[in-house]
């Protein structure tokens, strides 16, 4: 179950929530059938609580919102992309350890 601190993104709200955000945004592109996505979900939820107020943590369901992943060349999931000032700062693909996601976030802070 997703944390209430994790923002659920759609193709419709992606621009306003991510590209126009005043704080960095870590976006997890996932799908309900993806085992590695489920494995990394608790880590993403934990980061949302840990970095609340500093970084937005968000998820995009690629099956329900195909336009946004296509726009950013998401081919494999989970793909986690860090945005700052409306631009892609960095990204990782796969269920990576928490410390790798934290070092990604620290690049934006």
Buried (B, 14 or more C-beta within 10 A) or exposed (E): EBBEBBBEBEBEBBEEBBEEBEBBBBBBBBBEEBEBBBEBBEBBBBBBEBBEEEBBBBBBBBEEBEEBBEEBEBEEBBBBBBBBEEEEBBBBBBBBEBEEBEEBBEEBE
